[in-house]
């Protein structure tokens, strides 16, 4: 990761921390959020409202859960 990119992420993470009222213990979460905002989702990511390559909608809240049984035509 380039120094410029790390600096942008660090600045955004600091901004998030300031907006949250400077809570302790949120540095890692703020870094991840800033990184996601700046870099965007990883390649191949299927969000909860999108469909995967089978056309099934991913389960809300758990992107690793896969499609729901009823979406696959199972009872």
mmCIF file of the N, C-alpha and C atoms, coordinates in Angstrom:
data_MODEL
# 
_entry.id   MODEL 
# 
loop_
_atom_site.group_PDB 
_atom_site.id 
_atom_site.type_symbol 
_atom_site.label_atom_id 
_atom_site.label_alt_id 
_atom_site.label_comp_id 
_atom_site.label_asym_id 
_atom_site.label_entity_id 
_atom_site.label_seq_id 
_atom_site.pdbx_PDB_ins_code 
_atom_site.Cartn_x 
_atom_site.Cartn_y 
_atom_site.Cartn_z 
_atom_site.occupancy 
_atom_site.B_iso_or_equiv 
_atom_site.pdbx_formal_charge 
_atom_site.auth_seq_id 
_atom_site.auth_comp_id 
_atom_site.auth_asym_id 
_atom_site.auth_atom_id 
_atom_site.pdbx_PDB_model_num 
ATOM 1   N N  . UNK A 1 1  ? 0.855   -1.172  0.000   1.00 0.00 ? 1  UNK A N  1 
ATOM 2   C CA . UNK A 1 1  ? 0.000   0.000   0.000   1.00 0.00 ? 1  UNK A CA 1 
ATOM 3   C C  . UNK A 1 1  ? 0.903   1.237   0.000   1.00 0.00 ? 1  UNK A C  1 
ATOM 4   N N  . UNK A 1 2  ? 0.584   2.171   -0.860  1.00 0.00 ? 2  UNK A N  1 
ATOM 5   C CA . UNK A 1 2  ? 1.418   3.363   -0.970  1.00 0.00 ? 2  UNK A CA 1 
ATOM 6   C C  . UNK A 1 2  ? 1.285   4.246   0.268   1.00 0.00 ? 2  UNK A C  1 
ATOM 7   N N  . UNK A 1 3  ? 2.315   5.058   0.485   1.00 0.00 ? 3  UNK A N  1 
ATOM 8   C CA . UNK A 1 3  ? 2.307   5.976   1.633   1.00 0.00 ? 3  UNK A CA 1 
ATOM 9   C C  . UNK A 1 3  ? 1.156   6.965   1.542   1.00 0.00 ? 3  UNK A C  1 
ATOM 10  N N  . UNK A 1 4  ? 0.865   7.432   0.318   1.00 0.00 ? 4  UNK A N  1 
ATOM 11  C CA . UNK A 1 4  ? -0.234  8.378   0.124   1.00 0.00 ? 4  UNK A CA 1 
ATOM 12  C C  . UNK A 1 4  ? -1.577  7.743   0.480   1.00 0.00 ? 4  UNK A C  1 
ATOM 13  N N  . UNK A 1 5  ? -1.766  6.492   0.084   1.00 0.00 ? 5  UNK A N  1 
ATOM 14  C CA . UNK A 1 5  ? -3.012  5.794   0.377   1.00 0.00 ? 5  UNK A CA 1 
ATOM 15  C C  . UNK A 1 5  ? -3.150  5.561   1.880   1.00 0.00 ? 5  UNK A C  1 
ATOM 16  N N  . UNK A 1 6  ? -2.084  5.151   2.536   1.00 0.00 ? 6  UNK A N  1 
ATOM 17  C CA . UNK A 1 6  ? -2.118  4.955   3.990   1.00 0.00 ? 6  UNK A CA 1 
ATOM 18  C C  . UNK A 1 6  ? -2.436  6.264   4.705   1.00 0.00 ? 6  UNK A C  1 
ATOM 19  N N  . UNK A 1 7  ? -1.886  7.363   4.209   1.00 0.00 ? 7  UNK A N  1 
ATOM 20  C CA . UNK A 1 7  ? -2.145  8.674   4.812   1.00 0.00 ? 7  UNK A CA 1 
ATOM 21  C C  . UNK A 1 7  ? -3.618  9.046   4.676   1.00 0.00 ? 7  UNK A C  1 
ATOM 22  N N  . UNK A 1 8  ? -4.206  8.804   3.493   1.00 0.00 ? 8  UNK A N  1 
ATOM 23  C CA . UNK A 1 8  ? -5.630  9.111   3.289   1.00 0.00 ? 8  UNK A CA 1 
ATOM 24  C C  . UNK A 1 8  ? -6.510  8.277   4.206   1.00 0.00 ? 8  UNK A C  1 
ATOM 25  N N  . UNK A 1 9  ? -6.182  6.997   4.342   1.00 0.00 ? 9  UNK A N  1 
ATOM 26  C CA . UNK A 1 9  ? -6.961  6.116   5.214   1.00 0.00 ? 9  UNK A CA 1 
ATOM 27  C C  . UNK A 1 9  ? -6.823  6.570   6.665   1.00 0.00 ? 9  UNK A C  1 
ATOM 28  N N  . UNK A 1 10 ? -5.606  6.887   7.086   1.00 0.00 ? 10 UNK A N  1 
ATOM 29  C CA . UNK A 1 10 ? -5.377  7.344   8.463   1.00 0.00 ? 10 UNK A CA 1 
ATOM 30  C C  . UNK A 1 10 ? -6.140  8.635   8.752   1.00 0.00 ? 10 UNK A C  1 
ATOM 31  N N  . UNK A 1 11 ? -6.148  9.548   7.794   1.00 0.00 ? 11 UNK A N  1 
ATOM 32  C CA . UNK A 1 11 ? -6.876  10.813  7.982   1.00 0.00 ? 11 UNK A CA 1 
ATOM 33  C C  . UNK A 1 11 ? -8.372  10.564  8.104   1.00 0.00 ? 11 UNK A C  1 
ATOM 34  N N  . UNK A 1 12 ? -8.911  9.667   7.279   1.00 0.00 ? 12 UNK A N  1 
ATOM 35  C CA . UNK A 1 12 ? -10.346 9.363   7.344   1.00 0.00 ? 12 UNK A CA 1 
ATOM 36  C C  . UNK A 1 12 ? -10.687 8.637   8.637   1.00 0.00 ? 12 UNK A C  1 
ATOM 37  N N  . UNK A 1 13 ? -9.828  7.713   9.060   1.00 0.00 ? 13 UNK A N  1 
ATOM 38  C CA . UNK A 1 13 ? -10.056 6.999   10.317  1.00 0.00 ? 13 UNK A CA 1 
ATOM 39  C C  . UNK A 1 13 ? -10.056 7.983   11.491  1.00 0.00 ? 13 UNK A C  1 
ATOM 40  N N  . UNK A 1 14 ? -9.154  8.947   11.453  1.00 0.00 ? 14 UNK A N  1 
ATOM 41  C CA . UNK A 1 14 ? -9.109  9.966   12.508  1.00 0.00 ? 14 UNK A CA 1 
ATOM 42  C C  . UNK A 1 14 ? -10.380 10.814  12.487  1.00 0.00 ? 14 UNK A C  1 
ATOM 43  N N  . UNK A 1 15 ? -10.843 11.155  11.290  1.00 0.00 ? 15 UNK A N  1 
ATOM 44  C CA . UNK A 1 15 ? -12.076 11.925  11.157  1.00 0.00 ? 15 UNK A CA 1 
ATOM 45  C C  . UNK A 1 15 ? -13.261 11.149  11.741  1.00 0.00 ? 15 UNK A C  1 
ATOM 46  N N  . UNK A 1 16 ? -13.341 9.852   11.451  1.00 0.00 ? 16 UNK A N  1 
ATOM 47  C CA . UNK A 1 16 ? -14.411 9.020   12.008  1.00 0.00 ? 16 UNK A CA 1 
ATOM 48  C C  . UNK A 1 16 ? -14.350 9.019   13.526  1.00 0.00 ? 16 UNK A C  1 
ATOM 49  N N  . UNK A 1 17 ? -13.147 8.881   14.071  1.00 0.00 ? 17 UNK A N  1 
ATOM 50  C CA . UNK A 1 17 ? -12.941 8.882   15.520  1.00 0.00 ? 17 UNK A CA 1 
ATOM 51  C C  . UNK A 1 17 ? -13.414 10.193  16.131  1.00 0.00 ? 17 UNK A C  1 
ATOM 52  N N  . UNK A 1 18 ? -13.070 11.301  15.471  1.00 0.00 ? 18 UNK A N  1 
ATOM 53  C CA . UNK A 1 18 ? -13.515 12.626  15.949  1.00 0.00 ? 18 UNK A CA 1 
ATOM 54  C C  . UNK A 1 18 ? -15.044 12.714  15.921  1.00 0.00 ? 18 UNK A C  1 
ATOM 55  N N  . UNK A 1 19 ? -15.659 12.254  14.825  1.00 0.00 ? 19 UNK A N  1 
ATOM 56  C CA . UNK A 1 19 ? -17.118 12.313  14.676  1.00 0.00 ? 19 UNK A CA 1 
ATOM 57  C C  . UNK A 1 19 ? -17.827 11.469  15.733  1.00 0.00 ? 19 UNK A C  1 
ATOM 58  N N  . UNK A 1 20 ? -17.183 10.404  16.200  1.00 0.00 ? 20 UNK A N  1 
ATOM 59  C CA . UNK A 1 20 ? -17.769 9.514   17.194  1.00 0.00 ? 20 UNK A CA 1 
ATOM 60  C C  . UNK A 1 20 ? -17.576 10.022  18.620  1.00 0.00 ? 20 UNK A C  1 
ATOM 61  N N  . UNK A 1 21 ? -16.898 11.156  18.771  1.00 0.00 ? 21 UNK A N  1 
ATOM 62  C CA . UNK A 1 21 ? -16.665 11.705  20.100  1.00 0.00 ? 21 UNK A CA 1 
ATOM 63  C C  . UNK A 1 21 ? -15.391 11.178  20.749  1.00 0.00 ? 21 UNK A C  1 
ATOM 64  N N  . UNK A 1 22 ? -14.448 10.719  19.949  1.00 0.00 ? 22 UNK A N  1 
ATOM 65  C CA . UNK A 1 22 ? -13.141 10.239  20.400  1.00 0.00 ? 22 UNK A CA 1 
ATOM 66  C C  . UNK A 1 22 ? -13.203 9.065   21.384  1.00 0.00 ? 22 UNK A C  1 
ATOM 67  N N  . UNK A 1 23 ? -13.974 8.035   21.075  1.00 0.00 ? 23 UNK A N  1 
ATOM 68  C CA . UNK A 1 23 ? -14.036 6.892   21.996  1.00 0.00 ? 23 UNK A CA 1 
ATOM 69  C C  . UNK A 1 23 ? -12.734 6.091   21.965  1.00 0.00 ? 23 UNK A C  1 
ATOM 70  N N  . UNK A 1 24 ? -12.436 5.439   23.080  1.00 0.00 ? 24 UNK A N  1 
ATOM 71  C CA . UNK A 1 24 ? -11.256 4.579   23.143  1.00 0.00 ? 24 UNK A CA 1 
ATOM 72  C C  . UNK A 1 24 ? -11.577 3.219   22.534  1.00 0.00 ? 24 UNK A C  1 
ATOM 73  N N  . UNK A 1 25 ? -10.562 2.581   21.965  1.00 0.00 ? 25 UNK A N  1 
ATOM 74  C CA . UNK A 1 25 ? -10.706 1.215   21.484  1.00 0.00 ? 25 UNK A CA 1 
ATOM 75  C C  . UNK A 1 25 ? -11.399 1.049   20.145  1.00 0.00 ? 25 UNK A C  1 
ATOM 76  N N  . UNK A 1 26 ? -11.550 2.119   19.372  1.00 0.00 ? 26 UNK A N  1 
ATOM 77  C CA . UNK A 1 26 ? -12.232 2.032   18.079  1.00 0.00 ? 26 UNK A CA 1 
ATOM 78  C C  . UNK A 1 26 ? -11.281 2.203   16.902  1.00 0.00 ? 26 UNK A C  1 
ATOM 79  N N  . UNK A 1 27 ? -9.976  2.222   17.164  1.00 0.00 ? 27 UNK A N  1 
ATOM 80  C CA . UNK A 1 27 ? -9.029  2.517   16.096  1.00 0.00 ? 27 UNK A CA 1 
ATOM 81  C C  . UNK A 1 27 ? -9.067  1.486   14.969  1.00 0.00 ? 27 UNK A C  1 
ATOM 82  N N  . UNK A 1 28 ? -9.134  0.212   15.299  1.00 0.00 ? 28 UNK A N  1 
ATOM 83  C CA . UNK A 1 28 ? -9.142  -0.826  14.266  1.00 0.00 ? 28 UNK A CA 1 
ATOM 84  C C  . UNK A 1 28 ? -10.428 -0.756  13.437  1.00 0.00 ? 28 UNK A C  1 
ATOM 85  N N  . UNK A 1 29 ? -11.575 -0.615  14.095  1.00 0.00 ? 29 UNK A N  1 
ATOM 86  C CA . UNK A 1 29 ? -12.846 -0.528  13.382  1.00 0.00 ? 29 UNK A CA 1 
ATOM 87  C C  . UNK A 1 29 ? -12.877 0.717   12.489  1.00 0.00 ? 29 UNK A C  1 
ATOM 88  N N  . UNK A 1 30 ? -12.369 1.830   13.000  1.00 0.00 ? 30 UNK A N  1 
ATOM 89  C CA . UNK A 1 30 ? -12.340 3.056   12.209  1.00 0.00 ? 30 UNK A CA 1 
ATOM 90  C C  . UNK A 1 30 ? -11.407 2.915   11.011  1.00 0.00 ? 30 UNK A C  1 
ATOM 91  N N  . UNK A 1 31 ? -10.275 2.244   11.203  1.00 0.00 ? 31 UNK A N  1 
ATOM 92  C CA . UNK A 1 31 ? -9.350  2.014   10.091  1.00 0.00 ? 31 UNK A CA 1 
ATOM 93  C C  . UNK A 1 31 ? -10.040 1.175   9.016   1.00 0.00 ? 31 UNK A C  1 
ATOM 94  N N  . UNK A 1 32 ? -10.709 0.099   9.425   1.00 0.00 ? 32 UNK A N  1 
ATOM 95  C CA . UNK A 1 32 ? -11.386 -0.763  8.452   1.00 0.00 ? 32 UNK A CA 1 
ATOM 96  C C  . UNK A 1 32 ? -12.477 -0.009  7.706   1.00 0.00 ? 32 UNK A C  1 
ATOM 97  N N  . UNK A 1 33 ? -13.235 0.809   8.425   1.00 0.00 ? 33 UNK A N  1 
ATOM 98  C CA . UNK A 1 33 ? -14.289 1.576   7.777   1.00 0.00 ? 33 UNK A CA 1 
ATOM 99  C C  . UNK A 1 33 ? -13.696 2.581   6.792   1.00 0.00 ? 33 UNK A C  1 
ATOM 100 N N  . UNK A 1 34 ? -12.647 3.279   7.214   1.00 0.00 ? 34 UNK A N  1 
ATOM 101 C CA . UNK A 1 34 ? -11.993 4.252   6.334   1.00 0.00 ? 34 UNK A CA 1 
ATOM 102 C C  . UNK A 1 34 ? -11.421 3.561   5.103   1.00 0.00 ? 34 UNK A C  1 
ATOM 103 N N  . UNK A 1 35 ? -10.801 2.418   5.305   1.00 0.00 ? 35 UNK A N  1 
ATOM 104 C CA . UNK A 1 35 ? -10.234 1.652   4.203   1.00 0.00 ? 35 UNK A CA 1 
ATOM 105 C C  . UNK A 1 35 ? -11.327 1.231   3.218   1.00 0.00 ? 35 UNK A C  1 
ATOM 106 N N  . UNK A 1 36 ? -12.446 0.772   3.741   1.00 0.00 ? 36 UNK A N  1 
ATOM 107 C CA . UNK A 1 36 ? -13.564 0.349   2.886   1.00 0.00 ? 36 UNK A CA 1 
ATOM 108 C C  . UNK A 1 36 ? -14.139 1.528   2.111   1.00 0.00 ? 36 UNK A C  1 
ATOM 109 N N  . UNK A 1 37 ? -14.250 2.671   2.762   1.00 0.00 ? 37 UNK A N  1 
ATOM 110 C CA . UNK A 1 37 ? -14.781 3.860   2.089   1.00 0.00 ? 37 UNK A CA 1 
ATOM 111 C C  . UNK A 1 37 ? -13.861 4.312   0.960   1.00 0.00 ? 37 UNK A C  1 
ATOM 112 N N  . UNK A 1 38 ? -12.573 4.237   1.192   1.00 0.00 ? 38 UNK A N  1 
ATOM 113 C CA . UNK A 1 38 ? -11.612 4.733   0.210   1.00 0.00 ? 38 UNK A CA 1 
ATOM 114 C C  . UNK A 1 38 ? -11.349 3.713   -0.898  1.00 0.00 ? 38 UNK A C  1 
ATOM 115 N N  . UNK A 1 39 ? -11.198 2.457   -0.525  1.00 0.00 ? 39 UNK A N  1 
ATOM 116 C CA . UNK A 1 39 ? -10.862 1.424   -1.509  1.00 0.00 ? 39 UNK A CA 1 
ATOM 117 C C  . UNK A 1 39 ? -12.083 0.802   -2.164  1.00 0.00 ? 39 UNK A C  1 
ATOM 118 N N  . UNK A 1 40 ? -13.232 0.869   -1.499  1.00 0.00 ? 40 UNK A N  1 
ATOM 119 C CA . UNK A 1 40 ? -14.426 0.218   -2.008  1.00 0.00 ? 40 UNK A CA 1 
ATOM 120 C C  . UNK A 1 40 ? -14.429 -1.250  -1.617  1.00 0.00 ? 40 UNK A C  1 
ATOM 121 N N  . UNK A 1 41 ? -15.485 -1.978  -1.976  1.00 0.00 ? 41 UNK A N  1 
ATOM 122 C CA . UNK A 1 41 ? -15.580 -3.391  -1.600  1.00 0.00 ? 41 UNK A CA 1 
ATOM 123 C C  . UNK A 1 41 ? -14.552 -4.233  -2.346  1.00 0.00 ? 41 UNK A C  1 
ATOM 124 N N  . UNK A 1 42 ? -14.161 -5.370  -1.768  1.00 0.00 ? 42 UNK A N  1 
ATOM 125 C CA . UNK A 1 42 ? -13.217 -6.256  -2.451  1.00 0.00 ? 42 UNK A CA 1 
ATOM 126 C C  . UNK A 1 42 ? -13.813 -6.808  -3.740  1.00 0.00 ? 42 UNK A C  1 
ATOM 127 N N  . UNK A 1 43 ? -12.967 -7.160  -4.676  1.00 0.00 ? 43 UNK A N  1 
ATOM 128 C CA . UNK A 1 43 ? -13.422 -7.732  -5.946  1.00 0.00 ? 43 UNK A CA 1 
ATOM 129 C C  . UNK A 1 43 ? -14.237 -8.991  -5.682  1.00 0.00 ? 43 UNK A C  1 
ATOM 130 N N  . UNK A 1 44 ? -15.365 -9.114  -6.355  1.00 0.00 ? 44 UNK A N  1 
ATOM 131 C CA . UNK A 1 44 ? -16.214 -10.283 -6.200  1.00 0.00 ? 44 UNK A CA 1 
ATOM 132 C C  . UNK A 1 44 ? -17.151 -10.217 -5.016  1.00 0.00 ? 44 UNK A C  1 
ATOM 133 N N  . UNK A 1 45 ? -17.143 -9.114  -4.256  1.00 0.00 ? 45 UNK A N  1 
ATOM 134 C CA . UNK A 1 45 ? -18.010 -8.983  -3.091  1.00 0.00 ? 45 UNK A CA 1 
ATOM 135 C C  . UNK A 1 45 ? -19.459 -8.917  -3.536  1.00 0.00 ? 45 UNK A C  1 
ATOM 136 N N  . UNK A 1 46 ? -20.310 -9.665  -2.865  1.00 0.00 ? 46 UNK A N  1 
ATOM 137 C CA . UNK A 1 46 ? -21.747 -9.632  -3.118  1.00 0.00 ? 46 UNK A CA 1 
ATOM 138 C C  . UNK A 1 46 ? -22.413 -9.124  -1.854  1.00 0.00 ? 46 UNK A C  1 
ATOM 139 N N  . UNK A 1 47 ? -22.971 -7.932  -1.919  1.00 0.00 ? 47 UNK A N  1 
ATOM 140 C CA . UNK A 1 47 ? -23.625 -7.339  -0.763  1.00 0.00 ? 47 UNK A CA 1 
ATOM 141 C C  . UNK A 1 47 ? -24.977 -7.960  -0.503  1.00 0.00 ? 47 UNK A C  1 
ATOM 142 N N  . UNK A 1 48 ? -25.591 -7.649  0.633   1.00 0.00 ? 48 UNK A N  1 
ATOM 143 C CA . UNK A 1 48 ? -26.851 -8.270  1.018   1.00 0.00 ? 48 UNK A CA 1 
ATOM 144 C C  . UNK A 1 48 ? -28.005 -8.007  0.054   1.00 0.00 ? 48 UNK A C  1 
ATOM 145 N N  . UNK A 1 49 ? -27.981 -6.919  -0.701  1.00 0.00 ? 49 UNK A N  1 
ATOM 146 C CA . UNK A 1 49 ? -29.084 -6.644  -1.610  1.00 0.00 ? 49 UNK A CA 1 
ATOM 147 C C  . UNK A 1 49 ? -28.744 -7.015  -3.049  1.00 0.00 ? 49 UNK A C  1 
ATOM 148 N N  . UNK A 1 50 ? -27.548 -7.542  -3.269  1.00 0.00 ? 50 UNK A N  1 
ATOM 149 C CA . UNK A 1 50 ? -27.138 -7.937  -4.608  1.00 0.00 ? 50 UNK A CA 1 
ATOM 150 C C  . UNK A 1 50 ? -27.321 -9.444  -4.775  1.00 0.00 ? 50 UNK A C  1 
ATOM 151 N N  . UNK A 1 51 ? -27.120 -9.917  -5.978  1.00 0.00 ? 51 UNK A N  1 
ATOM 152 C CA . UNK A 1 51 ? -27.219 -11.353 -6.217  1.00 0.00 ? 51 UNK A CA 1 
ATOM 153 C C  . UNK A 1 51 ? -25.859 -11.920 -6.572  1.00 0.00 ? 51 UNK A C  1 
ATOM 154 N N  . UNK A 1 52 ? -25.675 -13.205 -6.267  1.00 0.00 ? 52 UNK A N  1 
ATOM 155 C CA . UNK A 1 52 ? -24.426 -13.865 -6.644  1.00 0.00 ? 52 UNK A CA 1 
ATOM 156 C C  . UNK A 1 52 ? -24.567 -14.406 -8.059  1.00 0.00 ? 52 UNK A C  1 
ATOM 157 N N  . UNK A 1 53 ? -23.602 -15.178 -8.544  1.00 0.00 ? 53 UNK A N  1 
ATOM 158 C CA . UNK A 1 53 ? -23.638 -15.652 -9.927  1.00 0.00 ? 53 UNK A CA 1 
ATOM 159 C C  . UNK A 1 53 ? -24.738 -16.683 -10.199 1.00 0.00 ? 53 UNK A C  1 
ATOM 160 N N  . UNK A 1 54 ? -25.403 -17.180 -9.156  1.00 0.00 ? 54 UNK A N  1 
ATOM 161 C CA . UNK A 1 54 ? -26.532 -18.094 -9.364  1.00 0.00 ? 54 UNK A CA 1 
ATOM 162 C C  . UNK A 1 54 ? -27.843 -17.325 -9.440  1.00 0.00 ? 54 UNK A C  1 
ATOM 163 N N  . UNK A 1 55 ? -27.794 -16.025 -9.144  1.00 0.00 ? 55 UNK A N  1 
ATOM 164 C CA . UNK A 1 55 ? -28.997 -15.202 -9.147  1.00 0.00 ? 55 UNK A CA 1 
ATOM 165 C C  . UNK A 1 55 ? -29.704 -15.185 -7.811  1.00 0.00 ? 55 UNK A C  1 
ATOM 166 N N  . UNK A 1 56 ? -29.171 -15.894 -6.809  1.00 0.00 ? 56 UNK A N  1 
ATOM 167 C CA . UNK A 1 56 ? -29.798 -15.933 -5.489  1.00 0.00 ? 56 UNK A CA 1 
ATOM 168 C C  . UNK A 1 56 ? -29.307 -14.756 -4.656  1.00 0.00 ? 56 UNK A C  1 
ATOM 169 N N  . UNK A 1 57 ? -30.206 -14.188 -3.894  1.00 0.00 ? 57 UNK A N  1 
ATOM 170 C CA . UNK A 1 57 ? -29.854 -13.087 -3.014  1.00 0.00 ? 57 UNK A CA 1 
ATOM 171 C C  . UNK A 1 57 ? -29.141 -13.622 -1.782  1.00 0.00 ? 57 UNK A C  1 
ATOM 172 N N  . UNK A 1 58 ? -28.099 -12.929 -1.366  1.00 0.00 ? 58 UNK A N  1 
ATOM 173 C CA . UNK A 1 58 ? -27.365 -13.328 -0.173  1.00 0.00 ? 58 UNK A CA 1 
ATOM 174 C C  . UNK A 1 58 ? -28.212 -13.061 1.065   1.00 0.00 ? 58 UNK A C  1 
ATOM 175 N N  . UNK A 1 59 ? -27.967 -13.838 2.120   1.00 0.00 ? 59 UNK A N  1 
ATOM 176 C CA . UNK A 1 59 ? -28.688 -13.688 3.370   1.00 0.00 ? 59 UNK A CA 1 
ATOM 177 C C  . UNK A 1 59 ? -28.295 -12.375 4.034   1.00 0.00 ? 59 UNK A C  1 
ATOM 178 N N  . UNK A 1 60 ? -29.264 -11.630 4.483   1.00 0.00 ? 60 UNK A N  1 
ATOM 179 C CA . UNK A 1 60 ? -29.033 -10.352 5.142   1.00 0.00 ? 60 UNK A CA 1 
ATOM 180 C C  . UNK A 1 60 ? -28.152 -10.526 6.367   1.00 0.00 ? 60 UNK A C  1 
ATOM 181 N N  . UNK A 1 61 ? -27.128 -9.670  6.488   1.00 0.00 ? 61 UNK A N  1 
ATOM 182 C CA . UNK A 1 61 ? -26.308 -9.644  7.691   1.00 0.00 ? 61 UNK A CA 1 
ATOM 183 C C  . UNK A 1 61 ? -25.157 -10.640 7.724   1.00 0.00 ? 61 UNK A C  1 
ATOM 184 N N  . UNK A 1 62 ? -25.145 -11.651 6.879   1.00 0.00 ? 62 UNK A N  1 
ATOM 185 C CA . UNK A 1 62 ? -24.054 -12.622 6.890   1.00 0.00 ? 62 UNK A CA 1 
ATOM 186 C C  . UNK A 1 62 ? -23.676 -12.957 5.452   1.00 0.00 ? 62 UNK A C  1 
ATOM 187 N N  . UNK A 1 63 ? -22.708 -12.229 4.875   1.00 0.00 ? 63 UNK A N  1 
ATOM 188 C CA . UNK A 1 63 ? -22.363 -12.439 3.478   1.00 0.00 ? 63 UNK A CA 1 
ATOM 189 C C  . UNK A 1 63 ? -21.799 -13.825 3.186   1.00 0.00 ? 63 UNK A C  1 
ATOM 190 N N  . UNK A 1 64 ? -21.400 -14.566 4.213   1.00 0.00 ? 64 UNK A N  1 
ATOM 191 C CA . UNK A 1 64 ? -20.860 -15.904 4.010   1.00 0.00 ? 64 UNK A CA 1 
ATOM 192 C C  . UNK A 1 64 ? -21.936 -16.984 4.115   1.00 0.00 ? 64 UNK A C  1 
ATOM 193 N N  . UNK A 1 65 ? -23.168 -16.608 4.439   1.00 0.00 ? 65 UNK A N  1 
ATOM 194 C CA . UNK A 1 65 ? -24.221 -17.587 4.668   1.00 0.00 ? 65 UNK A CA 1 
ATOM 195 C C  . UNK A 1 65 ? -24.760 -18.197 3.377   1.00 0.00 ? 65 UNK A C  1 
ATOM 196 N N  . UNK A 1 66 ? -24.623 -17.489 2.259   1.00 0.00 ? 66 UNK A N  1 
ATOM 197 C CA . UNK A 1 66 ? -25.138 -18.015 1.003   1.00 0.00 ? 66 UNK A CA 1 
ATOM 198 C C  . UNK A 1 66 ? -26.635 -17.786 0.868   1.00 0.00 ? 66 UNK A C  1 
ATOM 199 N N  . UNK A 1 67 ? -27.222 -18.301 -0.192  1.00 0.00 ? 67 UNK A N  1 
ATOM 200 C CA . UNK A 1 67 ? -28.648 -18.073 -0.418  1.00 0.00 ? 67 UNK A CA 1 
ATOM 201 C C  . UNK A 1 67 ? -29.503 -18.825 0.595   1.00 0.00 ? 67 UNK A C  1 
ATOM 202 N N  . UNK A 1 68 ? -30.696 -18.293 0.811   1.00 0.00 ? 68 UNK A N  1 
ATOM 203 C CA . UNK A 1 68 ? -31.646 -18.944 1.703   1.00 0.00 ? 68 UNK A CA 1 
ATOM 204 C C  . UNK A 1 68 ? -32.229 -20.168 1.020   1.00 0.00 ? 68 UNK A C  1 
ATOM 205 N N  . UNK A 1 69 ? -32.662 -21.140 1.794   1.00 0.00 ? 69 UNK A N  1 
ATOM 206 C CA . UNK A 1 69 ? -33.193 -22.395 1.250   1.00 0.00 ? 69 UNK A CA 1 
ATOM 207 C C  . UNK A 1 69 ? -34.340 -22.139 0.280   1.00 0.00 ? 69 UNK A C  1 
ATOM 208 N N  . UNK A 1 70 ? -35.258 -21.232 0.609   1.00 0.00 ? 70 UNK A N  1 
ATOM 209 C CA . UNK A 1 70 ? -36.403 -20.981 -0.255  1.00 0.00 ? 70 UNK A CA 1 
ATOM 210 C C  . UNK A 1 70 ? -35.976 -20.353 -1.601  1.00 0.00 ? 70 UNK A C  1 
ATOM 211 N N  . UNK A 1 71 ? -34.824 -19.678 -1.608  1.00 0.00 ? 71 UNK A N  1 
ATOM 212 C CA . UNK A 1 71 ? -34.332 -19.118 -2.859  1.00 0.00 ? 71 UNK A CA 1 
ATOM 213 C C  . UNK A 1 71 ? -33.804 -20.207 -3.784  1.00 0.00 ? 71 UNK A C  1 
ATOM 214 N N  . UNK A 1 72 ? -33.474 -21.347 -3.225  1.00 0.00 ? 72 UNK A N  1 
ATOM 215 C CA . UNK A 1 72 ? -32.977 -22.465 -4.010  1.00 0.00 ? 72 UNK A CA 1 
ATOM 216 C C  . UNK A 1 72 ? -34.096 -23.434 -4.360  1.00 0.00 ? 72 UNK A C  1 
ATOM 217 N N  . UNK A 1 73 ? -35.332 -23.083 -4.000  1.00 0.00 ? 73 UNK A N  1 
ATOM 218 C CA . UNK A 1 73 ? -36.475 -23.937 -4.295  1.00 0.00 ? 73 UNK A CA 1 
ATOM 219 C C  . UNK A 1 73 ? -36.635 -25.084 -3.314  1.00 0.00 ? 73 UNK A C  1 
ATOM 220 N N  . UNK A 1 74 ? -36.019 -24.949 -2.150  1.00 0.00 ? 74 UNK A N  1 
ATOM 221 C CA . UNK A 1 74 ? -36.148 -25.981 -1.110  1.00 0.00 ? 74 UNK A CA 1 
ATOM 222 C C  . UNK A 1 74 ? -37.146 -25.522 -0.076  1.00 0.00 ? 74 UNK A C  1 
ATOM 223 N N  . UNK A 1 75 ? -37.863 -26.466 0.545   1.00 0.00 ? 75 UNK A N  1 
ATOM 224 C CA . UNK A 1 75 ? -38.846 -26.092 1.573   1.00 0.00 ? 75 UNK A CA 1 
ATOM 225 C C  . UNK A 1 75 ? -38.176 -25.568 2.826   1.00 0.00 ? 75 UNK A C  1 
# 
